[in-house]
């Protein structure tokens, strides 16, 4: 179980790394576009682009935290499922709660 879990974790982190490369280009282009458009609109401000970039970084961080907790909780859930469904559900809900709290904390 630990060996398979390690492979899943490595694959998940490789996926996130590839996704973040594409996301970084998008965030940079849209951030610059928002800053340029803010200069042409008197009712806007360039700090909107900064807020967008900060939000994207925090979203990526929440995704990382969620992916790490999910991959770690999966093997524990599978092990708990060997004995009972109730134990497996408790472990899986605990792992999912980490992501929920992480996203809510980043949003605040």
C-alpha positions, 0 to 999 in steps of 0.5 A, spaced: 500 500 500 505 504 501 509 503 495 502 504 491 501 510 495 508 513 493 507 512 486 500 516 486 503 521 490 509 522 485 504 522 479 499 527 483 505 532 484 508 531 477 501 533 474 500 539 479 507 541 476 505 541 469 499 544 471 502 550 474 507 551 468 501 553 464 497 556 469 503 561 471 503 563 463 496 565 464 496 568 470 502 573 468 498 574 461 491 576 465 495 580 470 498 584 465 492 585 461 488 587 468 494 592 469 494 595 462 486 595 462 486 599 469 490 604 466 485 606 461 479 605 465 478 611 470 474 607 475 479 601 475 485 601 479 492 597 478 491 593 484 486 589 481 491 585 477 495 584 484 489 581 487 488 577 481 495 574 482 495 573 489 488 569 488 491 565 483 497 563 488 493 562 494 489 558 489 495 554 487 497 553 494 490 550 496 490 545 491 497 543 493 495 542 500 489 539 498 492 534 493 498 532 498 492 531 504 488 527 499 494 522 497 496 521 504 489 520 506 487 515 500 492 510 503 490 510 510 482 510 508 484 504 504 487 501 510 481 503 514 477 499 509 480 493 511 477 493 518 470 497 517 466 502 512 465 506 518 473 507 520 474 508 512 469 514 512 472 517 518 479 517 515 476 520 508 472 525 511 478 527 515 482 528 509 477 532 505 476 536 511 483 539 511 482 541 504 476 544 506 479 548 511 485 550 507 481 553 501 476 557 506 483 559 510 486 562 503 479 565 501 479 569 508 
